[in-house]
Amino acid sequence: MALSDVAIRNAKPREKPFKMGDSLGLFLLVQPSGGKLWRLKYRVNGREKKLGLGVYPDVGLSEARRRRDEARRLLADGKDPSLEKQREKTRSRIEAGNTFGAIAEEYCRKRRRDGERAWATATATRSEYLLSQLAISIGRMPVAEIGPADVLAAVRKIEDKGNLESARRTLQLASSVFRYAVATVRLTSDPTRDLRGALTAPKVTHYGAITDPAKAGELLFAIDSYDGHGVTKIALQIAPHVFVRPGELRQAQWGEIDLEAALWTIPAEKMKMRKPHHVPLSRQAIELFRSLQSLSGTSGYAFPSIRTRKRPMSDNTLNAALRRLGYSSDEMTGHGFRAMASTLLNEAGIWTPDAIERALAHGDSDKVRAAYHRGAHWKERIKMAQWWSDYLDDLRMEATTRLPTVHLDSSRHM
């Protein structure tokens, strides 16, 4: 006889468990504790099995019958409902672990140690920060459940704050995470593939840089008058001589710098192109580094943070110092020393373009050609490094002659 809701509600527990049958193998198991459990009895290959269908009253009579009928359809298709239930639990558990946030962390760990393609420390830090901005919106969602609209809504929160470039870069990184999920067989396709053009394009800006020789001399003259933190001042003084990227300069460690050999070797993991970079040091650069040792010692970071020697100076230190000297971001930036060197070295007409490119650590897609250039231009780079430092001294001295009493505009160079 089929069960009714009234009969189920009125069923009282007994000393031992007992069954209340419904139909087609469905029954309710009443426990001595008062619990009421739905069960389905069925046979597979002549063997009797039971399948749990839920707890009453969370699962009512009509829902229990629906679940019974679904299990019977599986049986008709030659499938074991208990085995399918286990598989579904496994799939659900895997999907719960395959959230966007979890896969993003996994992807970032991979990119940090990805051989020649590994992210530089600064790139990794920036990328991880940008991806963290998606944590609240889609971080806990399984990647298989994330659609284009979810991603767009998440990155538009960044765009709405006016951070157009950050929004663009975050969308690119999200796409990389989704494509990694596809490659590791946890997703069928990248939901961002059709979002191209959805965000407002940021205005392309270039690093502020002084490339006029006379103005370069005035900048060097101004740097010598900097009255801020001593380590920051020497970083500003060294930057034009070595013209490495700001991140490479501030993360320099004394173990990489051999003043006796006049050589600074920057390891691959700190370089944008993921290859070690050798910087020949001029007499002026060596003298500045020796002066720096009296401030930061001879071990650890050459340019430590003001707060702790365990970290390098912040990525905004050089730019903040230039602002203090009165140079706006449109005029000069820490990265601008590279453009200054590139422009003036090429205009000198003395050095081969390849030697200048090697000094700037620009990449070469042809590995054979790149290896040849490293060897062929090293001696030229050594000569160029000394010539460049001497030239910078000349520019600064000329500025001193033009501005003998350091009458810099107080509103500009404070």
KEKE-3310 file (N, C-alpha, C; in steps of 0.2 Angstrom, whole numbers, plus 5000, padded with zeros to 4 digits):
npx = (5004:5003:5012:5006:5006:5001:5002:5015:5019:5013:5019:5027:5042:5050:5056:5065:5073:5061:5052:5043:5033:5032:5031:5037:5049:5053:5055:5052:5063:5061:5069:5074:5078:5069:5072:5069:5071:5073:5074:5079:5076:5084:5089:5104:5112:5107:5110:5105:5103:5104:5099:5101:5090:5088:5082:5067:5059:5065:5066:5052:5037:5033:5045:5054:5048:5051:5064:5066:5061:5070:5081:5077:5076:5090:5094:5087:5094:5105:5114:5121:5113:5118:5132:5133:5129:5139:5149:5144:5146:5159:5163:5157:5164:5177:5174:5171:5183:5190:5189:5189:5198:5207:5212:5218:5228:5236:5240:5248:5258:5264:5268:5278:5289:5292:5302:5311:5301:5297:5289:5295:5300:5293:5283:5276:5271:5263:5254:5248:5242:5232:5224:5219:5209:5198:5193:5182:5171:5172:5180:5177:5169:5166:5176:5169:5157:5157:5153:5154:5147:5149:5163:5165:5157:5165:5178:5174:5171:5183:5186:5177:5182:5191:5203:5208:5219:5223:5211:5210:5222:5219:5209:5215:5224:5215:5209:5221:5221:5209:5212:5223:5216:5208:5218:5223:5212:5201:5191:5181:5181:5187:5179:5181:5184:5176:5175:5183:5186:5176:5179:5184:5196:5212:5221:5236:5251:5268:5283:5289:5303:5319:5328:5335:5352:5356:5346:5347:5359:5356:5346:5355:5363:5353:5350:5361:5360:5350:5342:5336:5333:5348:5352:5342:5346:5359:5354:5347:5358:5366:5357:5357:5369:5370:5358:5348:5332:5320:5315:5325:5336:5332:5331:5343:5357:5370:5378:5378:5385:5401:5413:5427:5429:5422:5409:5392:5381:5365:5353:5343:5330:5326:5325:5317:5317:5320:5333:5350:5358:5372:5381:5392:5403:5407:5420:5415:5402:5407:5413:5401:5394:5403:5402:5389:5390:5394:5382:5372:5379:5388:5381:5366:5352:5356:5350:5341:5324:5318:5312:5315:5329:5327:5319:5319:5320:5304:5294:5291:5299:5310:5303:5296:5306:5310:5299:5300:5311:5305:5302:5289:5278:5277:5288:5300:5304:5308:5311:5314:5327:5333:5327:5334:5347:5347:5343:5353:5365:5363:5362:5375:5383:5394:5393:5388:5372:5368:5376:5371:5358:5360:5365:5354:5347:5337:5326:5330:5323:5329:5339:5352:5358:5357:5365:5377:5378:5380:5393:5401:5399:5403:5416:5415:5404:5409:5418:5409:5402:5410:5413:5400:5398:5408:5403:5391:5396:5402:5390:5384:5393:5393:5380:5382:5390:5382:5372:5378:5376:5367:5354:5340:5324:5313:5301:5301:5312:5312)
npy = (4994:5011:5025:5039:5057:5059:5047:5046:5057:5053:5042:5033:5032:5016:5003:4996:4999:5001:4998:5007:5004:5010:5011:5002:4999:5009:5015:5020:5022:5021:5027:5022:5033:5043:5048:5049:5040:5040:5026:5016:5001:4990:4980:4974:4965:4954:4956:4962:4979:4995:5012:5028:5041:5053:5063:5063:5077:5085:5080:5077:5067:5067:5072:5062:5051:5056:5056:5042:5038:5044:5036:5024:5026:5027:5014:5007:5012:5004:5008:5009:5016:5019:5019:5030:5040:5041:5045:5057:5064:5064:5072:5084:5087:5089:5100:5109:5112:5117:5131:5148:5156:5146:5140:5151:5154:5143:5144:5155:5151:5142:5150:5158:5149:5145:5141:5148:5156:5161:5172:5188:5194:5206:5207:5195:5199:5210:5204:5194:5203:5210:5199:5196:5205:5200:5192:5193:5194:5183:5173:5162:5155:5140:5136:5131:5136:5149:5162:5173:5185:5186:5188:5200:5209:5208:5214:5226:5233:5237:5245:5255:5262:5270:5265:5260:5254:5244:5237:5232:5224:5215:5208:5201:5193:5185:5178:5171:5162:5155:5149:5141:5133:5126:5119:5111:5102:5105:5114:5118:5128:5145:5158:5171:5174:5180:5193:5203:5220:5225:5232:5249:5257:5260:5276:5277:5279:5286:5283:5296:5305:5313:5318:5327:5334:5345:5347:5335:5336:5346:5339:5330:5338:5343:5331:5329:5339:5334:5332:5322:5305:5296:5284:5284:5295:5291:5280:5287:5294:5283:5277:5284:5280:5266:5263:5252:5243:5251:5242:5232:5239:5243:5231:5226:5216:5215:5203:5201:5210:5214:5224:5224:5217:5226:5223:5220:5207:5203:5191:5179:5178:5190:5198:5205:5199:5186:5181:5181:5196:5206:5219:5231:5240:5257:5268:5279:5273:5263:5270:5276:5265:5261:5271:5269:5258:5262:5266:5255:5244:5228:5217:5208:5218:5231:5243:5245:5245:5259:5256:5242:5232:5220:5220:5227:5245:5253:5252:5264:5274:5280:5288:5296:5303:5310:5318:5326:5333:5341:5337:5332:5318:5317:5323:5316:5300:5286:5275:5283:5285:5275:5278:5290:5286:5277:5286:5296:5289:5283:5294:5299:5292:5284:5271:5254:5250:5237:5234:5244:5240:5228:5232:5238:5227:5222:5210:5196:5187:5178:5165:5161:5172:5181:5175:5177:5191:5194:5190:5196:5210:5213:5219:5231:5236:5238:5248:5258:5260:5267:5278:5283:5287:5296:5306:5309:5316:5327:5333:5336:5345:5355:5360:5365:5376:5384:5386:5392:5396:5387:5391:5385:5384:5387:5382:5372:5363:5357)
npz = (5000:4995:5003:5013:5016:5028:5035:5036:5044:5056:5060:5073:5082:5086:5097:5089:5072:5059:5043:5032:5018:5001:4985:4971:4976:4984:5001:5018:5031:5048:5062:5079:5085:5080:5068:5050:5036:5018:5007:4993:4987:4976:4962:4955:4942:4948:4961:4977:4981:4991:4990:4997:4998:5004:5019:5028:5036:5026:5013:5005:5002:4988:4982:4986:4978:4965:4965:4966:4954:4945:4948:4944:4930:4927:4930:4920:4910:4911:4921:4938:4951:4964:4961:4952:4960:4969:4960:4956:4968:4969:4957:4961:4972:4967:4958:4967:4973:4962:4960:4954:4961:4967:4956:4950:4960:4958:4945:4946:4954:4946:4935:4942:4942:4930:4921:4907:4904:4916:4927:4932:4948:4952:4942:4945:4958:4955:4946:4954:4963:4955:4951:4963:4965:4959:4968:4977:4968:4959:4964:4972:4965:4955:4941:4930:4931:4928:4919:4904:4907:4921:4923:4916:4923:4935:4931:4927:4939:4943:4932:4933:4944:4937:4934:4921:4914:4923:4924:4911:4910:4921:4915:4905:4912:4919:4908:4905:4916:4915:4902:4906:4915:4905:4898:4908:4909:4916:4912:4898:4889:4887:4895:4893:4880:4871:4875:4870:4867:4875:4886:4891:4882:4888:4888:4879:4887:4889:4897:4907:4901:4901:4887:4881:4880:4887:4897:4903:4909:4919:4926:4932:4940:4948:4955:4963:4972:4980:4996:5003:5009:5012:5005:4995:4988:4982:4975:4965:4959:4954:4945:4932:4927:4926:4920:4921:4923:4934:4944:4944:4949:4962:4968:4969:4975:4986:4984:4971:4965:4960:4964:4963:4951:4943:4939:4938:4940:4936:4941:4932:4936:4940:4930:4916:4904:4908:4908:4913:4916:4912:4919:4915:4926:4927:4932:4940:4943:4951:4962:4967:4972:4982:4990:4994:5002:5014:5019:5018:5020:5017:5013:5009:5003:4992:4991:5003:5011:5020:5031:5034:5033:5027:5016:4999:4994:4991:4976:4972:4976:4969:4959:4968:4973:4962:4960:4971:4968:4959:4947:4936:4933:4919:4914:4920:4925:4935:4926:4915:4914:4906:4894:4892:4891:4880:4869:4869:4868:4856:4848:4849:4840:4840:4845:4842:4837:4841:4853:4861:4863:4869:4881:4886:4889:4881:4873:4862:4850:4842:4847:4844:4838:4849:4858:4851:4850:4864:4867:4857:4859:4871:4875:4869:4876:4888:4886:4882:4893:4902:4894:4894:4907:4909:4900:4906:4917:4911:4906:4918:4923:4914:4916:4929:4926:4919:4929:4941:4955:4959:4957:4956:4951:4964:4965:4958:4960:4974)
capx = (5000:5007:5012:5003:5010:4998:5004:5022:5019:5010:5023:5031:5048:5049:5063:5070:5071:5056:5051:5036:5034:5028:5030:5042:5056:5054:5052:5054:5066:5060:5074:5072:5079:5064:5074:5065:5076:5071:5078:5076:5078:5084:5094:5109:5115:5104:5112:5100:5106:5100:5101:5098:5087:5087:5079:5061:5054:5068:5064:5045:5035:5033:5052:5057:5046:5054:5071:5065:5060:5076:5086:5075:5078:5097:5094:5084:5100:5111:5118:5120:5111:5123:5138:5132:5128:5146:5153:5142:5149:5166:5163:5155:5170:5182:5172:5171:5190:5192:5186:5193:5203:5211:5216:5222:5234:5240:5243:5253:5264:5267:5272:5284:5294:5290:5308:5313:5295:5294:5288:5300:5297:5289:5278:5272:5268:5258:5249:5244:5238:5227:5219:5216:5204:5192:5192:5175:5166:5171:5185:5174:5165:5169:5177:5165:5150:5158:5151:5157:5144:5152:5170:5164:5155:5170:5183:5171:5171:5190:5186:5173:5186:5195:5209:5207:5224:5222:5205:5213:5227:5216:5205:5220:5226:5209:5209:5226:5219:5204:5215:5226:5211:5207:5224:5223:5206:5196:5186:5180:5183:5189:5173:5183:5186:5172:5175:5188:5183:5171:5182:5186:5204:5216:5226:5243:5256:5275:5287:5292:5310:5323:5333:5339:5358:5357:5341:5349:5364:5352:5344:5360:5365:5348:5350:5367:5357:5344:5343:5332:5337:5355:5351:5338:5350:5364:5351:5346:5365:5368:5352:5358:5375:5369:5351:5344:5325:5320:5314:5331:5340:5330:5331:5350:5360:5378:5381:5378:5390:5408:5417:5434:5429:5418:5404:5386:5377:5358:5351:5338:5324:5325:5325:5310:5317:5321:5340:5354:5361:5379:5382:5399:5403:5412:5424:5410:5397:5410:5413:5395:5392:5407:5399:5383:5391:5394:5375:5368:5383:5390:5377:5359:5350:5360:5345:5336:5319:5319:5309:5318:5334:5325:5316:5322:5316:5298:5295:5289:5304:5314:5298:5294:5312:5310:5294:5303:5316:5301:5300:5283:5279:5277:5295:5305:5303:5314:5312:5316:5335:5334:5326:5339:5353:5346:5343:5359:5370:5362:5364:5382:5385:5400:5392:5384:5365:5367:5379:5366:5352:5362:5366:5347:5344:5331:5326:5331:5320:5334:5344:5359:5360:5357:5372:5383:5379:5383:5400:5404:5399:5405:5421:5412:5400:5414:5421:5403:5400:5415:5412:5394:5398:5411:5399:5386:5400:5402:5384:5383:5398:5391:5375:5385:5393:5376:5369:5384:5374:5361:5348:5335:5317:5312:5294:5302:5317:5312)
capy = (5000:5017:5029:5046:5061:5059:5041:5047:5062:5050:5036:5034:5027:5010:5000:4994:5002:4998:5000:5009:5003:5014:5007:5001:4998:5015:5014:5025:5018:5025:5025:5023:5040:5047:5050:5045:5040:5037:5021:5013:4994:4988:4974:4975:4959:4949:4957:4967:4985:5000:5018:5033:5046:5059:5063:5066:5080:5089:5077:5075:5061:5068:5072:5055:5047:5059:5053:5035:5037:5045:5031:5018:5027:5025:5007:5006:5013:5000:5011:5008:5022:5020:5021:5036:5045:5042:5049:5064:5067:5066:5078:5090:5089:5092:5106:5114:5113:5120:5138:5152:5158:5141:5139:5157:5153:5137:5147:5160:5147:5139:5156:5160:5144:5143:5141:5154:5160:5163:5179:5192:5195:5212:5205:5190:5202:5214:5200:5191:5208:5211:5193:5196:5210:5197:5186:5194:5193:5176:5169:5156:5151:5135:5139:5128:5139:5156:5165:5180:5191:5186:5191:5207:5212:5209:5218:5233:5236:5240:5250:5260:5267:5274:5261:5257:5249:5239:5233:5228:5219:5210:5204:5197:5188:5181:5174:5166:5158:5151:5145:5136:5128:5122:5115:5105:5098:5107:5118:5116:5134:5152:5162:5178:5174:5185:5200:5208:5226:5226:5237:5256:5256:5266:5280:5275:5284:5284:5285:5303:5305:5318:5316:5333:5334:5351:5346:5329:5339:5350:5334:5327:5343:5343:5325:5330:5343:5330:5332:5317:5299:5295:5278:5286:5299:5287:5276:5292:5295:5277:5275:5286:5277:5259:5263:5246:5245:5253:5236:5228:5243:5243:5224:5224:5213:5215:5197:5201:5216:5213:5230:5223:5215:5231:5219:5218:5202:5202:5185:5179:5178:5197:5201:5205:5194:5180:5179:5185:5202:5208:5226:5233:5246:5263:5271:5283:5269:5259:5275:5277:5259:5261:5276:5266:5253:5265:5267:5249:5238:5225:5211:5210:5223:5237:5248:5243:5250:5264:5253:5236:5230:5213:5222:5233:5251:5252:5253:5271:5278:5285:5293:5301:5308:5315:5323:5330:5338:5346:5334:5329:5311:5318:5325:5312:5294:5281:5272:5287:5285:5270:5281:5295:5282:5274:5291:5300:5284:5282:5300:5300:5289:5280:5264:5250:5249:5230:5235:5248:5235:5223:5236:5239:5221:5221:5203:5195:5181:5173:5163:5160:5179:5184:5173:5180:5198:5194:5189:5201:5217:5214:5224:5237:5238:5240:5255:5262:5261:5272:5284:5286:5290:5302:5310:5312:5320:5333:5336:5339:5351:5361:5363:5369:5382:5388:5387:5392:5396:5382:5395:5382:5387:5384:5379:5366:5359:5357)
capz = (5000:4995:5008:5012:5020:5035:5038:5038:5050:5062:5062:5079:5083:5090:5100:5083:5066:5055:5037:5029:5011:4997:4979:4966:4980:4989:5008:5023:5037:5054:5067:5086:5087:5077:5061:5045:5030:5012:5004:4987:4986:4969:4960:4949:4941:4953:4968:4980:4984:4993:4989:5001:4994:5008:5025:5029:5031:5021:5007:5006:4999:4981:4980:4986:4972:4959:4965:4965:4947:4942:4949:4940:4924:4927:4930:4913:4905:4913:4926:4945:4954:4969:4958:4949:4966:4971:4955:4956:4974:4967:4953:4965:4977:4962:4956:4973:4973:4956:4960:4950:4966:4968:4950:4949:4964:4955:4939:4948:4957:4940:4932:4945:4941:4923:4916:4904:4904:4923:4929:4936:4955:4951:4938:4949:4963:4952:4943:4960:4966:4951:4951:4970:4964:4957:4973:4980:4963:4956:4967:4975:4960:4951:4934:4925:4932:4927:4912:4902:4911:4928:4922:4914:4929:4940:4929:4927:4945:4942:4927:4936:4948:4933:4933:4914:4912:4928:4921:4904:4912:4925:4911:4902:4917:4920:4902:4906:4921:4911:4897:4910:4917:4899:4897:4913:4908:4921:4909:4891:4885:4890:4895:4891:4873:4867:4878:4867:4865:4880:4891:4888:4880:4891:4884:4879:4889:4889:4903:4906:4901:4898:4882:4879:4884:4892:4902:4907:4914:4924:4931:4936:4944:4953:4959:4967:4978:4984:5003:5006:5012:5008:5000:4989:4984:4978:4969:4959:4956:4951:4940:4925:4925:4924:4916:4922:4925:4941:4948:4944:4953:4969:4971:4968:4981:4986:4982:4964:4963:4961:4963:4960:4944:4940:4936:4942:4937:4938:4939:4927:4939:4942:4923:4912:4898:4911:4906:4917:4913:4915:4918:4917:4930:4926:4938:4943:4946:4957:4967:4970:4975:4988:4995:4996:5007:5021:5022:5018:5022:5011:5012:5008:4998:4991:4992:5007:5013:5026:5037:5036:5028:5024:5010:4995:4994:4987:4969:4970:4979:4964:4956:4973:4974:4957:4961:4977:4965:4955:4940:4936:4929:4912:4913:4921:4929:4936:4920:4910:4913:4901:4887:4891:4889:4873:4865:4869:4866:4849:4845:4849:4833:4842:4847:4837:4840:4845:4859:4865:4864:4874:4887:4889:4891:4877:4871:4855:4849:4839:4853:4842:4837:4855:4861:4847:4852:4871:4866:4852:4860:4878:4876:4867:4881:4894:4884:4881:4900:4904:4890:4896:4914:4908:4896:4911:4921:4907:4905:4924:4924:4910:4920:4935:4924:4918:4935:4946:4962:4960:4957:4953:4953:4971:4965:4954:4963:4981)
cpx = (5004:5006:5008:5007:5007:5001:5012:5023:5017:5014:5028:5037:5047:5056:5068:5068:5065:5055:5044:5036:5030:5027:5036:5049:5057:5051:5055:5057:5065:5065:5071:5073:5074:5066:5070:5069:5073:5076:5075:5080:5078:5089:5098:5113:5113:5106:5107:5105:5101:5103:5097:5096:5085:5083:5073:5061:5058:5067:5057:5043:5036:5040:5055:5055:5049:5061:5071:5065:5066:5081:5084:5076:5086:5098:5092:5090:5106:5116:5116:5119:5116:5130:5138:5132:5135:5150:5151:5145:5156:5167:5161:5161:5176:5180:5172:5179:5193:5188:5191:5199:5209:5216:5221:5229:5239:5244:5249:5259:5268:5271:5278:5290:5294:5296:5310:5307:5293:5294:5293:5296:5291:5282:5273:5268:5262:5252:5245:5239:5231:5222:5216:5209:5197:5190:5184:5170:5166:5176:5183:5170:5169:5170:5172:5158:5151:5157:5154:5154:5147:5159:5169:5162:5160:5175:5180:5171:5178:5190:5182:5176:5191:5202:5208:5213:5224:5217:5207:5217:5224:5212:5210:5223:5221:5209:5215:5225:5214:5208:5220:5222:5209:5212:5225:5216:5201:5190:5186:5182:5184:5183:5175:5184:5182:5171:5179:5184:5177:5173:5184:5194:5207:5220:5233:5247:5263:5278:5290:5300:5313:5328:5337:5346:5358:5352:5344:5355:5361:5349:5349:5363:5360:5348:5356:5365:5352:5346:5339:5336:5343:5355:5348:5342:5355:5360:5349:5352:5367:5364:5354:5365:5374:5362:5348:5336:5325:5319:5321:5336:5338:5331:5339:5353:5367:5381:5381:5383:5397:5412:5424:5434:5425:5412:5398:5382:5370:5355:5345:5331:5322:5324:5319:5311:5319:5328:5344:5357:5367:5379:5389:5399:5408:5415:5419:5405:5400:5411:5407:5393:5397:5404:5392:5384:5392:5387:5371:5372:5385:5387:5370:5357:5354:5356:5340:5330:5321:5317:5312:5323:5332:5321:5319:5317:5310:5299:5293:5294:5308:5309:5297:5300:5312:5305:5296:5307:5312:5300:5294:5283:5279:5284:5300:5302:5309:5316:5314:5323:5337:5333:5331:5345:5353:5346:5350:5365:5369:5364:5371:5386:5392:5399:5387:5377:5364:5370:5374:5360:5354:5363:5359:5344:5338:5332:5328:5328:5324:5339:5351:5362:5361:5364:5378:5384:5382:5390:5403:5404:5401:5411:5419:5408:5404:5416:5415:5401:5404:5414:5405:5394:5402:5407:5393:5389:5400:5396:5382:5387:5396:5385:5377:5387:5387:5372:5374:5382:5368:5355:5342:5329:5314:5305:5295:5307:5317:5313)
cpy = (5006:5021:5036:5050:5061:5053:5042:5052:5058:5044:5038:5030:5021:5008:4999:4998:4998:5001:5002:5009:5008:5010:5007:5002:5004:5013:5019:5021:5023:5022:5026:5030:5045:5049:5046:5046:5037:5032:5018:5006:4992:4982:4976:4968:4954:4950:4963:4973:4990:5007:5023:5039:5053:5058:5066:5071:5084:5086:5074:5069:5061:5068:5065:5050:5049:5056:5045:5034:5039:5039:5025:5020:5026:5017:5004:5007:5009:5002:5009:5014:5024:5023:5028:5042:5046:5046:5056:5068:5069:5072:5084:5092:5092:5099:5112:5116:5117:5127:5142:5154:5153:5140:5145:5156:5148:5140:5151:5157:5144:5144:5158:5155:5141:5143:5148:5159:5163:5170:5182:5193:5201:5210:5200:5194:5206:5210:5196:5196:5209:5205:5193:5201:5206:5192:5187:5192:5185:5171:5163:5152:5146:5137:5137:5132:5147:5158:5171:5186:5192:5189:5198:5211:5213:5214:5225:5236:5240:5246:5256:5265:5271:5271:5257:5252:5243:5234:5229:5222:5213:5205:5199:5191:5183:5176:5169:5161:5153:5146:5139:5131:5123:5117:5110:5102:5099:5112:5117:5122:5140:5156:5169:5179:5179:5192:5205:5214:5229:5232:5244:5255:5262:5270:5278:5280:5281:5286:5292:5302:5311:5316:5321:5334:5339:5350:5340:5332:5343:5345:5331:5332:5344:5337:5326:5335:5340:5330:5327:5311:5298:5289:5280:5290:5296:5283:5281:5294:5289:5276:5277:5282:5270:5258:5256:5248:5246:5247:5232:5232:5242:5236:5222:5221:5213:5209:5197:5206:5215:5220:5229:5221:5220:5228:5218:5213:5201:5195:5185:5180:5185:5201:5200:5199:5187:5177:5184:5191:5204:5215:5228:5240:5251:5264:5275:5278:5265:5264:5276:5271:5259:5266:5273:5261:5256:5266:5260:5243:5235:5218:5213:5214:5229:5243:5246:5248:5254:5260:5246:5234:5223:5214:5227:5239:5250:5254:5261:5276:5283:5290:5298:5306:5313:5320:5328:5335:5342:5343:5330:5322:5312:5320:5320:5306:5290:5277:5276:5287:5280:5274:5287:5292:5280:5280:5294:5295:5283:5288:5302:5297:5285:5273:5260:5249:5242:5231:5239:5244:5230:5226:5237:5233:5220:5214:5202:5188:5176:5171:5163:5167:5182:5182:5176:5187:5198:5194:5194:5208:5218:5219:5231:5240:5241:5247:5260:5264:5267:5278:5287:5290:5296:5308:5313:5317:5327:5337:5340:5346:5357:5364:5367:5375:5387:5390:5387:5392:5392:5386:5391:5384:5383:5380:5373:5361:5359:5350)
cpz = (5000:5001:5007:5017:5028:5039:5040:5044:5056:5064:5068:5079:5087:5093:5095:5077:5062:5048:5035:5021:5007:4990:4975:4970:4984:4996:5012:5029:5043:5059:5074:5088:5085:5070:5056:5039:5024:5009:4998:4987:4978:4968:4954:4948:4946:4960:4971:4983:4987:4992:4993:4997:4998:5015:5025:5035:5026:5014:5008:5002:4991:4978:4980:4980:4966:4959:4964:4957:4943:4942:4945:4933:4922:4926:4923:4908:4906:4918:4933:4948:4960:4967:4955:4954:4968:4966:4955:4962:4972:4962:4957:4969:4972:4960:4961:4974:4967:4955:4956:4955:4966:4962:4948:4953:4961:4949:4941:4950:4951:4936:4935:4944:4934:4918:4914:4903:4911:4924:4933:4943:4955:4947:4941:4954:4960:4949:4949:4963:4962:4951:4958:4970:4962:4962:4976:4975:4961:4959:4969:4971:4956:4944:4929:4925:4930:4920:4910:4906:4918:4928:4920:4920:4934:4938:4928:4933:4946:4938:4930:4941:4944:4932:4926:4913:4917:4926:4915:4906:4916:4920:4907:4906:4918:4914:4903:4911:4918:4906:4901:4913:4911:4898:4902:4914:4914:4918:4901:4887:4889:4890:4893:4884:4869:4870:4876:4865:4870:4885:4887:4888:4884:4887:4885:4881:4889:4895:4902:4906:4898:4893:4879:4883:4889:4898:4906:4912:4920:4929:4935:4942:4950:4958:4965:4973:4982:4991:5006:5009:5008:5003:4994:4985:4979:4973:4963:4956:4952:4945:4933:4922:4922:4920:4916:4923:4932:4946:4949:4949:4960:4972:4971:4975:4981:4984:4974:4961:4965:4959:4960:4953:4940:4936:4941:4938:4940:4936:4935:4930:4941:4935:4919:4907:4901:4909:4910:4913:4916:4914:4920:4920:4928:4933:4943:4947:4952:4963:4971:4974:4982:4993:4998:5002:5014:5024:5022:5019:5016:5010:5011:5002:4998:4993:4996:5009:5019:5032:5039:5031:5025:5017:5006:4996:4989:4980:4967:4973:4974:4961:4962:4974:4968:4957:4966:4973:4960:4948:4940:4932:4922:4910:4914:4926:4930:4930:4914:4909:4908:4894:4886:4888:4882:4868:4864:4866:4858:4845:4844:4843:4834:4842:4843:4841:4844:4852:4864:4867:4870:4881:4890:4891:4887:4874:4864:4854:4846:4845:4851:4841:4844:4858:4858:4850:4859:4871:4862:4854:4868:4879:4874:4872:4887:4892:4884:4889:4903:4901:4892:4902:4913:4904:4901:4915:4917:4907:4912:4925:4920:4913:4926:4932:4922:4924:4941:4953:4964:4961:4953:4955:4959:4970:4961:4957:4970:4983)
residu = (MET:ALA:LEU:SER:ASP:VAL:ALA:ILE:ARG:ASN:ALA:LYS:PRO:ARG:GLU:LYS:PRO:PHE:LYS:MET:GLY:ASP:SER:LEU:GLY:LEU:PHE:LEU:LEU:VAL:GLN:PRO:SER:GLY:GLY:LYS:LEU:TRP:ARG:LEU:LYS:TYR:ARG:VAL:ASN:GLY:ARG:GLU:LYS:LYS:LEU:GLY:LEU:GLY:VAL:TYR:PRO:ASP:VAL:GLY:LEU:SER:GLU:ALA:ARG:ARG:ARG:ARG:ASP:GLU:ALA:ARG:ARG:LEU:LEU:ALA:ASP:GLY:LYS:ASP:PRO:SER:LEU:GLU:LYS:GLN:ARG:GLU:LYS:THR:ARG:SER:ARG:ILE:GLU:ALA:GLY:ASN:THR:PHE:GLY:ALA:ILE:ALA:GLU:GLU:TYR:CYS:ARG:LYS:ARG:ARG:ARG:ASP:GLY:GLU:ARG:ALA:TRP:ALA:THR:ALA:THR:ALA:THR:ARG:SER:GLU:TYR:LEU:LEU:SER:GLN:LEU:ALA:ILE:SER:ILE:GLY:ARG:MET:PRO:VAL:ALA:GLU:ILE:GLY:PRO:ALA:ASP:VAL:LEU:ALA:ALA:VAL:ARG:LYS:ILE:GLU:ASP:LYS:GLY:ASN:LEU:GLU:SER:ALA:ARG:ARG:THR:LEU:GLN:LEU:ALA:SER:SER:VAL:PHE:ARG:TYR:ALA:VAL:ALA:THR:VAL:ARG:LEU:THR:SER:ASP:PRO:THR:ARG:ASP:LEU:ARG:GLY:ALA:LEU:THR:ALA:PRO:LYS:VAL:THR:HIS:TYR:GLY:ALA:ILE:THR:ASP:PRO:ALA:LYS:ALA:GLY:GLU:LEU:LEU:PHE:ALA:ILE:ASP:SER:TYR:ASP:GLY:HIS:GLY:VAL:THR:LYS:ILE:ALA:LEU:GLN:ILE:ALA:PRO:HIS:VAL:PHE:VAL:ARG:PRO:GLY:GLU:LEU:ARG:GLN:ALA:GLN:TRP:GLY:GLU:ILE:ASP:LEU:GLU:ALA:ALA:LEU:TRP:THR:ILE:PRO:ALA:GLU:LYS:MET:LYS:MET:ARG:LYS:PRO:HIS:HIS:VAL:PRO:LEU:SER:ARG:GLN:ALA:ILE:GLU:LEU:PHE:ARG:SER:LEU:GLN:SER:LEU:SER:GLY:THR:SER:GLY:TYR:ALA:PHE:PRO:SER:ILE:ARG:THR:ARG:LYS:ARG:PRO:MET:SER:ASP:ASN:THR:LEU:ASN:ALA:ALA:LEU:ARG:ARG:LEU:GLY:TYR:SER:SER:ASP:GLU:MET:THR:GLY:HIS:GLY:PHE:ARG:ALA:MET:ALA:SER:THR:LEU:LEU:ASN:GLU:ALA:GLY:ILE:TRP:THR:PRO:ASP:ALA:ILE:GLU:ARG:ALA:LEU:ALA:HIS:GLY:ASP:SER:ASP:LYS:VAL:ARG:ALA:ALA:TYR:HIS:ARG:GLY:ALA:HIS:TRP:LYS:GLU:ARG:ILE:LYS:MET:ALA:GLN:TRP:TRP:SER:ASP:TYR:LEU:ASP:ASP:LEU:ARG:MET:GLU:ALA:THR:THR:ARG:LEU:PRO:THR:VAL:HIS:LEU:ASP:SER:SER:ARG:HIS:MET)
# end
